[in-house]
């Protein structure tokens, strides 16, 4: 990632905002298993239907992460985090209204998978690397990773309570709303999109590398 850093907030604020985003983004994902039994009981699906949705989610999360990083370089971190949060929330809402396996796979699989790739800790750690002074980075990287893990610990008990009190569909809607704070928090992790610097007289311009070229080079190692 080569986007220009734009550090306008104190390091403490940047770390706190990034950790909150990591916590929020990992929480609903860690609670997905709570919805399996209510959904397959109501619609008569097999466990394989729900498992396939989560497999699609994990696959697209991994595949989408490098592209999310490239988009953050090009358009800035805020836009990518906001789009990711909205996709994630839309996936949870669609999951709550899903009545067919296809709808479940699209919501819990495709939308949440791509949403995770654009608003989870991979981008948070990249933002820390751009925005923070060098002496802050080890602490920030550890805190960001720990915050994501804490989200996985915190949200499942909350999800259980929500399912028991509101029902599984409303619990998913509540989880969708928990993603919305990512939008204002992302402003504190703002980076500018990359701009091509002016070449010095007599300098040879380095060729731009496309995403496909970068991936091809990575697979060679």
C-alpha positions as CSV (number, residue, x, y, z in Angstrom):
1,X,0.0,0.0,0.0
2,X,1.4,3.3,-1.0
3,X,-1.3,5.8,-0.3
4,X,-0.1,9.1,1.1
5,X,-0.4,9.4,4.9
6,X,-2.6,12.1,6.2
7,X,-2.0,12.2,10.0
8,X,-4.4,14.8,11.5
9,X,-5.2,13.1,14.8
10,X,-3.1,12.2,17.9
11,X,-1.7,8.7,17.8
12,X,-3.9,7.7,20.8
13,X,-7.0,8.7,18.8
14,X,-5.9,6.8,15.7
15,X,-5.1,3.6,17.8
16,X,-8.4,3.8,19.7
17,X,-10.4,4.3,16.5
18,X,-8.7,1.5,14.7
19,X,-9.1,-0.9,17.7
20,X,-12.8,-0.1,17.9
21,X,-13.3,-0.8,14.1
22,X,-11.4,-4.1,14.5
23,X,-13.6,-5.1,17.5
24,X,-16.8,-4.2,15.8
25,X,-16.0,-5.9,12.5
26,X,-14.9,-9.2,14.0
27,X,-17.8,-9.4,16.5
28,X,-20.8,-10.3,14.2
29,X,-18.7,-12.8,12.2
30,X,-17.7,-14.7,15.3
31,X,-21.4,-14.9,16.2
32,X,-22.5,-16.5,12.9
33,X,-22.8,-20.0,14.4
34,X,-25.5,-18.9,16.8
35,X,-27.9,-18.4,13.9
36,X,-27.4,-21.8,12.3
37,X,-29.9,-23.8,14.4
38,X,-32.7,-21.2,14.4
39,X,-32.4,-20.8,10.6
40,X,-32.2,-24.4,9.6
41,X,-35.0,-25.3,12.1
42,X,-37.3,-22.6,10.6
43,X,-36.6,-23.3,7.0
44,X,-35.8,-27.0,7.0
45,X,-32.3,-26.6,5.6
46,X,-29.4,-28.9,6.1
47,X,-26.3,-27.9,8.0
48,X,-24.4,-28.0,4.7
49,X,-26.5,-25.0,3.5
50,X,-25.4,-22.8,6.3
51,X,-21.8,-24.1,6.2
52,X,-21.5,-23.3,2.5
53,X,-22.5,-19.7,3.2
54,X,-19.7,-19.4,5.8
55,X,-17.3,-21.0,3.4
56,X,-18.1,-18.5,0.7
57,X,-17.7,-15.7,3.2
58,X,-14.2,-16.9,4.3
59,X,-13.2,-17.4,0.7
60,X,-14.3,-14.0,-0.5
61,X,-12.8,-12.3,2.6
62,X,-9.4,-13.7,1.8
63,X,-9.7,-13.1,-2.0
64,X,-11.0,-9.5,-1.5
65,X,-8.4,-8.4,1.0
66,X,-5.6,-7.5,-1.5
67,X,-8.1,-5.7,-3.8
68,X,-9.4,-3.7,-0.8
69,X,-5.8,-2.7,0.0
70,X,-5.3,-1.6,-3.6
71,X,-8.5,0.4,-3.6
72,X,-7.5,2.0,-0.3
73,X,-4.2,3.1,-2.0
74,X,-6.1,4.6,-4.9
75,X,-9.1,6.2,-3.2
76,X,-8.2,6.5,0.4
77,X,-8.8,4.5,3.5
78,X,-12.1,6.2,4.6
79,X,-14.0,5.3,1.4
80,X,-13.0,1.7,1.5
81,X,-13.8,1.3,5.2
82,X,-17.2,2.9,4.7
83,X,-18.1,0.8,1.7
84,X,-16.9,-2.3,3.6
85,X,-19.1,-1.5,6.6
86,X,-22.1,-0.8,4.5
87,X,-21.7,-4.1,2.5
88,X,-21.2,-6.0,5.8
89,X,-24.4,-4.4,7.3
90,X,-26.3,-5.1,4.1
91,X,-25.2,-8.7,4.3
92,X,-26.5,-9.0,7.8
93,X,-29.8,-7.5,6.9
94,X,-30.2,-9.7,3.9
95,X,-29.3,-12.7,6.1
96,X,-32.1,-11.7,8.4
97,X,-34.7,-11.8,5.6
98,X,-33.2,-14.8,3.8
99,X,-35.8,-17.5,3.1
100,X,-33.9,-19.5,0.5
101,X,-30.4,-20.9,0.4
102,X,-29.5,-18.5,-2.5
103,X,-30.4,-15.5,-0.4
104,X,-28.4,-16.8,2.5
105,X,-25.4,-17.4,0.4
106,X,-25.6,-14.0,-1.2
107,X,-26.1,-12.2,2.2
108,X,-24.0,-14.2,4.7
109,X,-21.5,-15.3,2.0
110,X,-20.9,-12.7,-0.7
111,X,-21.9,-9.4,0.9
112,X,-20.4,-10.1,4.4
113,X,-17.3,-11.7,2.8
114,X,-16.5,-8.7,0.7
115,X,-17.5,-6.4,3.5
116,X,-15.1,-8.1,5.9
117,X,-12.3,-7.7,3.4
118,X,-12.8,-4.0,3.2
119,X,-13.3,-3.1,6.9
120,X,-11.4,-5.7,9.1
121,X,-8.0,-5.7,10.7
122,X,-6.0,-6.0,7.5
123,X,-6.8,-2.5,6.6
124,X,-6.6,-1.3,10.2
125,X,-3.0,-2.5,10.6
126,X,-2.1,-1.0,7.2
127,X,-3.5,2.4,8.3
128,X,-1.5,2.2,11.6
129,X,1.6,1.6,9.5
130,X,0.9,4.7,7.4
131,X,-0.4,7.1,10.1
132,X,1.6,6.4,13.3
133,X,5.1,7.3,14.2
134,X,7.5,4.4,14.2
135,X,7.6,4.1,18.0
136,X,3.8,3.7,18.2
137,X,3.5,0.9,15.6
138,X,4.4,-2.2,17.7
139,X,1.9,-1.2,20.3
140,X,-0.7,-0.4,17.8
141,X,-0.3,-3.6,15.8
142,X,-0.7,-5.7,19.0
143,X,-3.6,-3.6,20.2
144,X,-5.4,-3.8,16.9
145,X,-5.0,-7.6,16.7
146,X,-6.1,-8.0,20.3
147,X,-9.2,-5.8,19.7
148,X,-10.3,-8.1,16.9
149,X,-9.9,-11.1,19.2
150,X,-11.8,-9.4,22.0
151,X,-14.7,-8.7,19.5
152,X,-14.9,-12.4,18.9
153,X,-15.1,-13.0,22.6
154,X,-17.6,-10.2,23.4
155,X,-20.2,-10.5,20.7
156,X,-21.3,-14.2,20.9
157,X,-22.8,-13.8,24.5
158,X,-24.5,-10.6,23.3
159,X,-25.8,-12.4,20.3
160,X,-27.2,-15.2,22.5
161,X,-29.1,-12.7,24.6
162,X,-30.5,-10.9,21.6
163,X,-31.7,-14.1,20.0
164,X,-33.4,-15.2,23.2
165,X,-35.1,-11.8,23.8
166,X,-35.7,-10.5,20.2
167,X,-35.5,-13.5,18.0
168,X,-32.7,-14.4,15.5
169,X,-34.0,-12.0,12.7
170,X,-34.0,-8.9,14.9
171,X,-30.7,-9.9,16.4
172,X,-29.1,-9.8,13.0
173,X,-30.7,-6.3,12.4
174,X,-29.1,-5.1,15.7
175,X,-25.8,-6.5,14.6
176,X,-26.1,-4.6,11.3
177,X,-26.6,-1.4,13.2
178,X,-23.4,-2.0,15.2
179,X,-21.4,-1.7,12.0
180,X,-22.5,1.9,11.4
181,X,-20.1,3.4,13.9
182,X,-17.3,2.3,11.6
183,X,-18.2,5.1,9.3
184,X,-17.4,8.0,11.6
185,X,-14.5,6.1,13.2
186,X,-12.9,5.6,9.8
187,X,-12.5,9.4,9.4
188,X,-9.7,9.2,12.0
189,X,-7.8,6.7,9.8
190,X,-8.0,8.9,6.7
191,X,-5.3,8.5,4.1
192,X,-5.2,10.2,0.8
193,X,-5.3,8.3,-2.4
194,X,-2.0,7.8,-4.1
195,X,-0.8,10.5,-6.5
196,X,1.9,10.0,-9.1
197,X,4.8,12.2,-8.1
198,X,6.4,14.5,-10.6
199,X,9.5,12.9,-12.1
200,X,12.9,14.6,-11.4
201,X,14.7,15.9,-14.5
202,X,16.5,13.0,-16.2
203,X,14.9,10.4,-13.9
204,X,13.4,7.2,-15.4
205,X,9.8,6.8,-14.4
206,X,9.0,3.5,-12.7
207,X,6.2,1.5,-14.4
208,X,2.9,1.3,-12.5
209,X,2.1,-2.3,-11.3
210,X,-1.5,-3.5,-11.7
211,X,-3.2,-5.6,-9.1
212,X,-3.0,-8.7,-11.4
213,X,0.8,-8.1,-11.9
214,X,1.3,-7.8,-8.1
215,X,-0.6,-11.0,-7.5
216,X,1.3,-12.8,-10.2
217,X,4.6,-11.7,-8.7
218,X,3.4,-12.7,-5.2
219,X,2.6,-16.3,-6.3
220,X,6.1,-16.7,-7.8
221,X,7.6,-16.6,-4.3
